[in-house]
Amino acid sequence: MHSIEADYLVVGAGAMGMAFIDTLVSETSARIVLVDRNHQPGGHWTTAYPFVRLHQPSAFYGVNSCRLGNDTIDQVGWNQGLYELATAGEVCAYYDHVLRQRLLPSGQVSYFPMSEYLGAGRFATLAGEEYTVSARRVVDATYMRVLVPSMRPPPYFVAPGTECIAPNDLPRTAARDRYVIVGAGKTGIDTCLWLLGHGIAPDRLTWIMPRDSWLLDRATLQPGPEFADRIKAGFTAQLRAVRDAESVDDLFERLEDAGVLLRIAPAIRPTMYRCATVTRPELEQLRRITDVVRMGHLLRIEDDRMVLDAGAVAVDGSPLYVDCTADGAEKRPAAPIFDAGDITLQSVRGCQQIFSAALIAHVEAAYPDDATKNELCAPLPHPDTDLDWLRLARADYRNQLRFLDDPELTEWLSSVRLDLFGHLMGHLLAPASAKPRVRDRVLGIAKKALSATATKLDELMAADAALATP
């Protein structure tokens, strides 16, 4: 049994763990032990399907100290005109670079890949050696538990002889007359677009869509000054939609009219929201698929039919089933982030896990006690339903107000490239070159607008809950 002394034991070298460690190394001299069961950093990216790309610009992903990508605008494809989206290979190479060229050379980080955390500060390596780490804090960077299809078998019965694969195997599989894509989240969207992009006619696709989803227009989530006017207009429209909404249904209509939210089928009201983004050209492609099965979740694949929650659908021939049902970002219950000797990494801003991990690390380094830290870092479970859009928006507005009331934290946030929401907010505020009196006045107006919007969201959610109560 080997013993190590450190300030932090971080369990998990995924995106959140890496962002947390990077900020700690930047802002402290802490000694960190990093334990991970994979052979390289990157978490789920190491087993993701090869054609996956980020759904947000690379500029907002990774660790705070090191840019991902080259901040270029895509010149071809369905993301044309918008900032680049890193591929799985690029993300994995990036994290390997961050680890080997930045974190390990700092002398502050000891890295143990292919190791299993056993609890109570203990872990075992692939070679069978066991270590005990005496640390001030144990940081759980696995709580958000990202799951991709290649990590587990399909969660439904598959008849013997039926071919059902994860998206990872799709590029290596011979062409089929028909494809059945199971799942309507980000993975299902990516798989449909990949097939369409390789010339598969839409009438050869069947899409099992248990729930329709509200989607974000990626064009409204862009960095760079060339998008400033559009971003400001979009964010202002969002605030105005909340202000004027008379009900939750009315709010979603206004958000769609303003271009804040999109849906695949104009005639079907979505009930899901998972922060997935699309471009308008991608949306046009997805709408080409007309054989969409909206009968709930798939329960069984039999020789000649599919059995779903709401009934069965006959199947002709031998289609290739592509399982896209893994819960990429599970809606886990909120837990205190700072709790005695533990830190449990979670989102503190809607759908921005990476930024959240960096913020938690800064708060850990800069603030004196756990009560203050937890007040600044209120966890936000990942969204799942349409109403979760309201929940996350309300929390983001309230958290941003809390941040703006803290001058030190506001100053830190102004330098954080991972802060997508802060980037959007920045377009509403006066530039740094403005006179202090002007900046204070504009800041006051912005804070008043955020407060009023959060209060209105409270009212809409309360009214909707009252209508749903028998």
C-alpha positions in Angstrom: 0.0 0.0 0.0 1.4 3.3 -1.1 0.6 6.6 0.6 0.4 10.1 -1.0 -0.2 13.4 0.6 -2.0 16.1 -1.4 -4.4 19.0 -1.1 -6.9 17.5 -3.6 -7.8 14.1 -4.8 -9.8 14.5 -8.0 -11.7 11.5 -9.3 -12.3 11.6 -13.0 -10.3 13.2 -15.8 -13.3 14.1 -17.9 -14.1 17.6 -19.1 -15.3 18.8 -15.7 -12.3 17.4 -13.8 -9.8 18.9 -16.3 -11.5 22.3 -16.1 -11.4 22.2 -12.3 -7.8 21.2 -12.1 -6.7 23.8 -14.7 -8.2 26.6 -12.7 -6.7 25.3 -9.4 -3.2 25.1 -11.0 -3.7 28.6 -12.5 -4.7 30.2 -9.2 -3.0 28.2 -6.4 0.0 26.1 -5.6 -2.2 23.1 -4.5 -0.9 19.6 -5.0 -3.4 17.5 -6.9 -3.8 13.7 -7.4 -5.9 12.9 -10.5 -7.3 9.3 -10.7 -9.1 8.1 -13.8 -10.3 4.7 -15.1 -9.6 5.6 -18.7 -6.3 5.4 -20.5 -6.2 9.1 -21.4 -8.0 12.3 -20.2 -11.3 13.3 -21.8 -13.9 11.1 -20.1 -16.8 10.2 -22.4 -15.0 11.7 -25.4 -12.6 8.8 -25.4 -15.5 6.4 -26.3 -17.7 8.8 -28.3 -18.8 8.0 -31.8 -16.2 9.2 -34.3 -18.5 11.7 -36.2 -19.6 13.6 -33.1 -18.8 17.3 -32.8 -19.4 19.8 -30.1 -22.9 21.4 -30.2 -21.4 24.7 -29.1 -18.5 26.6 -30.5 -15.1 25.3 -29.6 -14.3 28.7 -28.1 -16.5 27.9 -25.1 -15.1 24.4 -24.4 -12.1 22.9 -22.7 -10.1 24.4 -20.0 -9.9 28.1 -19.3 -6.1 28.5 -19.8 -5.9 26.9 -23.2 -7.9 27.7 -26.3 -9.6 24.8 -28.1 -9.3 25.1 -31.9 -8.3 28.2 -33.9 -11.4 30.4 -33.5 -12.1 30.0 -37.2 -15.4 30.3 -39.0 -16.6 27.2 -40.9 -16.6 27.8 -44.7 -18.5 24.6 -45.7 -21.1 22.3 -44.4 -24.3 22.8 -42.4 -22.4 24.9 -39.8 -21.2 27.3 -42.5 -20.8 30.9 -41.3 -20.5 29.9 -37.7 -17.6 29.2 -35.4 -15.9 25.8 -35.6 -17.1 22.8 -33.7 -14.3 20.4 -32.5 -14.5 16.8 -33.4 -14.1 13.9 -30.9 -10.5 13.4 -32.1 -9.7 17.0 -31.7 -11.2 17.1 -28.2 -9.2 14.0 -27.1 -6.0 15.4 -28.5 -6.6 18.7 -26.8 -7.1 17.2 -23.4 -4.0 15.1 -23.8 -2.1 18.2 -24.8 -3.4 20.1 -21.8 -2.4 17.3 -19.4 1.1 16.7 -20.8 2.1 20.2 -21.8 0.5 22.2 -19.0 -0.8 20.3 -15.9 1.9 17.7 -15.5 4.8 20.1 -16.2 3.5 22.4 -13.4 4.7 19.9 -10.9 1.4 20.2 -9.0 -0.5 17.3 -10.6 0.1 13.5 -10.2 -1.8 11.5 -12.8 -3.0 7.9 -12.4 -4.8 6.6 -15.5 -6.3 3.1 -15.8 -7.0 3.3 -12.0 -10.2 2.5 -10.1 -11.2 4.7 -7.2 -12.2 2.5 -4.2 -13.6 5.2 -1.9 -12.2 6.7 1.3 -9.2 8.1 -0.5 -8.0 4.8 -1.9 -7.5 3.7 -5.5 -6.0 0.7 -7.3 -3.9 0.9 -10.5 -4.1 -1.5 -13.5 -0.9 -3.2 -12.2 -2.7 -4.0 -8.9 -1.0 -1.5 -6.7 -3.1 0.3 -4.1 -2.7 3.8 -3.0 -4.1 5.8 -0.1 -4.3 9.6 -0.6 -4.4 11.9 2.4 -6.1 15.0 0.9 -7.9 18.0 2.3 -10.6 17.6 -0.3 -11.9 14.7 -2.4 -13.4 16.1 -5.7 -16.0 13.9 -7.4 -15.8 14.9 -11.1 -18.0 11.9 -12.1 -21.3 12.9 -10.5 -22.8 14.3 -13.7 -22.2 10.8 -15.2 -22.2 11.4 -19.0 -23.2 8.2 -20.8 -22.8 7.4 -24.5 -24.3 4.4 -26.3 -21.0 2.6 -26.6 -20.8 2.4 -22.8 -23.7 0.0 -22.4 -26.0 -2.4 -24.4 -29.4 -1.2 -25.7 -31.9 -0.8 -22.8 -34.6 -2.8 -24.7 -34.9 -6.4 -26.0 -33.3 -7.1 -29.3 -34.3 -10.3 -31.1 -31.5 -12.8 -31.9 -30.3 -12.2 -35.4 -31.3 -8.5 -35.4 -28.5 -6.1 -35.9 -28.5 -3.2 -33.4 -25.3 -1.1 -33.2 -24.0 1.9 -31.4 -23.3 5.0 -33.6 -19.6 4.2 -33.1 -19.9 1.2 -35.5 -21.9 3.1 -38.2 -18.9 4.2 -40.3 -17.6 0.6 -40.4 -20.9 -1.0 -41.3 -21.9 -1.9 -44.8 -24.8 0.1 -46.3 -28.4 -1.0 -45.6 -31.7 -0.4 -47.4 -33.2 0.9 -44.2 -31.9 2.5 -41.0 -33.9 2.9 -37.8 -32.5 5.6 -35.5 -33.6 5.0 -31.9 -33.6 8.2 -29.8 -34.3 11.8 -30.4 -31.6 13.5 -28.4 -28.3 15.0 -29.5 -26.9 11.6 -30.5 -30.0 10.8 -32.6 -29.8 14.2 -34.3 -26.1 13.7 -35.1 -26.7 10.2 -36.5 -29.6 11.4 -38.7 -27.4 14.2 -40.0 -24.4 11.9 -40.6 -26.5 9.5 -42.7 -28.2 12.3 -44.7 -24.8 14.0 -45.2 -23.5 10.8 -46.7 -26.2 10.7 -49.3 -28.7 8.3 -47.6 -32.1 9.3 -48.9 -34.5 10.4 -46.1 -37.1 7.8 -47.2 -34.6 5.1 -46.1 -34.6 6.4 -42.5 -37.1 5.7 -39.7 -36.7 7.8 -36.6 -38.0 6.6 -33.2 -38.7 9.9 -31.4 -40.2 9.3 -27.9 -40.5 13.0 -27.3 -40.1 16.1 -29.5 -37.5 18.5 -28.2 -37.1 22.3 -28.2 -33.7 23.1 -29.8 -31.4 26.1 -29.6 -30.4 28.0 -32.7 -26.6 27.7 -32.6 -26.3 31.0 -34.4 -27.5 32.8 -31.2 -24.6 31.2 -29.2 -21.6 32.6 -31.0 -18.5 34.4 -29.8 -16.8 37.2 -31.8 -17.6 40.8 -32.5 -19.2 40.0 -35.9 -22.1 38.3 -34.0 -22.5 41.0 -31.3 -25.6 42.8 -32.7 -27.3 39.5 -33.4 -26.6 38.1 -29.9 -27.7 41.3 -28.2 -31.0 41.3 -30.2 -31.6 37.6 -29.4 -31.0 38.0 -25.7 -33.1 41.1 -25.5 -35.9 39.3 -27.4 -35.7 36.5 -24.8 -36.1 38.9 -21.9 -39.0 40.6 -23.8 -40.7 37.2 -24.4 -40.6 36.4 -20.7 -41.8 39.9 -19.8 -44.8 39.7 -22.2 -45.8 36.1 -21.8 -49.2 35.4 -20.3 -48.7 31.6 -19.7 -46.0 29.0 -20.2 -47.5 28.0 -23.6 -47.6 31.6 -24.6 -43.9 32.0 -23.6 -42.8 29.1 -25.8 -44.7 30.6 -28.7 -42.9 33.9 -28.1 -39.5 32.3 -27.8 -40.0 30.4 -31.0 -41.2 33.6 -32.8 -38.1 35.4 -31.6 -35.9 32.6 -32.9 -34.6 31.6 -29.4 -36.0 28.1 -29.6 -36.6 25.8 -32.6 -38.5 22.6 -33.2 -38.4 19.9 -35.9 -42.1 19.4 -36.5 -44.0 22.8 -36.6 -47.3 21.1 -35.7 -46.1 19.2 -32.6 -45.5 21.0 -29.3 -42.2 19.7 -27.8 -42.1 18.4 -24.3 -38.4 17.9 -24.0 -35.5 20.3 -23.6 -31.9 19.0 -23.4 -29.8 22.1 -24.6 -29.1 20.5 -28.0 -28.3 23.1 -30.7 -28.9 23.0 -34.5 -28.3 25.4 -37.3 -31.1 26.3 -39.7 -29.7 24.2 -42.5 -29.4 21.2 -40.1 -33.1 21.7 -39.1 -34.1 21.7 -42.8 -32.3 18.4 -43.2 -33.9 16.8 -40.2 -37.3 17.9 -41.5 -36.7 15.8 -44.6 -37.2 12.6 -42.5 -40.9 11.9 -42.7 -41.1 8.4 -41.2 -41.0 9.5 -37.6 -42.5 7.1 -35.0 -43.9 9.0 -32.1 -45.3 6.2 -29.9 -43.1 6.6 -26.8 -40.0 4.6 -26.0 -38.9 1.4 -27.8 -39.4 -1.6 -25.6 -38.7 -4.5 -27.9 -37.3 -5.3 -31.3 -38.8 -8.5 -32.6 -38.3 -10.3 -35.9 -41.1 -8.5 -37.7 -42.1 -5.6 -35.5 -41.1 -2.9 -33.0 -43.0 -2.7 -29.7 -43.2 0.7 -28.2 -45.1 2.3 -25.2 -48.1 3.0 -27.3 -48.3 -0.1 -29.5 -46.4 -2.0 -32.2 -45.1 -1.1 -35.6 -44.6 -3.7 -38.3 -41.1 -4.0 -39.8 -40.3 -5.1 -43.3 -37.0 -6.7 -44.2 -33.9 -6.4 -42.0 -33.2 -2.8 -41.1 -30.1 -1.7 -39.3 -31.0 -0.3 -35.9 -28.8 2.4 -34.5 -29.1 2.8 -30.7 -28.9 6.5 -29.7 -30.8 6.2 -26.4 -28.0 6.7 -23.8 -28.7 9.6 -21.4 -25.8 11.8 -22.4 -26.4 14.2 -19.5 -28.5 12.6 -16.8 -30.8 14.8 -14.7 -29.3 13.9 -11.4 -30.5 15.4 -8.0 -28.7 18.4 -6.8 -26.2 17.9 -4.0 -24.2 20.4 -1.9 -21.1 21.2 -4.0 -18.9 22.0 -0.9 -19.5 19.6 1.9 -16.8 19.2 4.6 -13.9 17.3 2.9 -15.8 16.7 -0.4 -16.5 18.7 -3.5 -19.1 17.4 -5.9 -18.8 19.0 -9.3 -22.1 20.0 -10.9 -23.5 22.6 -13.2 -24.0 26.0 -11.6 -25.2 27.5 -14.9 -27.6 25.8 -17.2 -25.9 23.3 -19.6 -22.5 24.8 -19.0 -20.8 22.0 -17.0 -17.3 23.0 -18.1 -17.6 26.7 -17.1 -19.2 25.5 -13.9 -16.2 23.3 -13.0 -13.8 26.2 -13.5 -16.0 28.6 -11.5 -16.2 26.1 -8.6 -12.4 25.8 -8.6 -12.0 29.6 -8.5 -14.6 29.9 -5.6 -12.8 27.1 -3.8 -9.5 29.0 -4.1 -10.8 32.5 -3.4 -13.4 32.3 -0.7 -13.0 31.4 3.0 -15.8 29.1 4.0 -18.2 26.5 2.6 -21.3 28.5 3.4 -20.2 31.4 1.2 -19.0 29.0 -1.5 -22.3 27.1 -1.6 -24.2 30.4 -1.8 -22.2 31.4 -4.9 -22.4 27.9 -6.4 -26.0 26.7 -6.4 -26.2 23.4 -8.4 -28.5 23.2 -11.3 -29.6 19.7 -12.4 -29.4 19.1 -16.1 -32.7 19.8 -18.0 -35.0 17.1 -19.4 -38.5 18.6 -19.9 -39.7 21.8 -21.6 -40.4 23.4 -18.2 -36.8 22.9 -17.3 -36.0 25.7 -19.8 -37.8 28.1 -17.4 -36.1 26.5 -14.4 -32.6 27.0 -15.8 -33.3 30.5 -17.2 -34.6 31.6 -13.8 -31.6 30.1 -12.0 -29.2 31.6 -14.5 -30.7 35.1 -14.0 -30.6 34.8 -10.2 -27.1 33.5 -10.2 -25.9 36.2 -12.5 -27.4 38.8 -10.2 -25.5 37.2 -7.3 -22.3 37.2 -9.3 -22.7 40.9 -10.3 -23.1 41.8 -6.7 -19.6 40.5 -6.0 -17.0 42.8 -7.6 -14.2 40.3 -7.3 -16.2 37.5 -8.9 -17.4 39.9 -11.6 -13.8 40.8 -12.5 -12.8 37.2 -12.6 -15.7 36.3 -14.9 -14.8 39.0 -17.3 -11.6 37.1 -18.2 -13.1 33.6 -18.4 -13.4 32.4 -22.0 -15.7 29.5 -21.1 -18.4 31.8 -19.8 -21.0 31.6 -22.6 -23.8 33.3 -20.6 -21.4 36.0 -19.5 -20.5 36.6 -23.2 -24.2 37.0 -24.0 -24.6 39.3 -21.0 -21.6 41.3 -22.0 -23.4 42.6 -25.0 -26.0 44.2 -22.7 -23.4 46.1 -20.6 -21.4 49.2 -21.4 -17.8 48.6 -22.7 -14.8 48.8 -20.3 -13.9 52.1 -22.0 -17.1 53.7 -20.8 -17.0 56.2 -17.9 -17.7 54.5 -14.4 -20.9 56.5 -14.0 -22.2 55.2 -17.4 -21.1 51.6 -16.6 -22.9 51.7 -13.2 -26.1 53.1 -14.8 -26.1 50.4 -17.5 -25.3 47.7 -15.0 -28.2 48.9 -12.8 -30.5 48.6 -15.8 -29.3 45.1 -16.6 -29.7 43.9 -13.0 -33.2 45.3 -12.8 -34.1 43.5 -16.1 -32.7 40.2 -14.9 -34.4 40.5 -11.5 -37.8 41.3 -13.2 -37.4 38.4 -15.6 -36.5 35.9 -12.9 -39.6 37.1 -10.9 -41.8 36.7 -14.0 -40.5 33.2 -14.5 -41.4 32.3 -10.9 -45.0 33.6 -11.6 -45.3 31.6 -14.9 -44.1 28.4 -13.3 -46.4 28.8 -10.2 -49.4 29.5 -12.5 -48.6 26.4 -14.6 -48.2 24.2 -11.5 -51.6 25.5 -10.2 -53.3 24.5 -13.5 -51.7 21.1 -13.3 -53.0 20.5 -9.8 -56.3 18.5 -9.7 
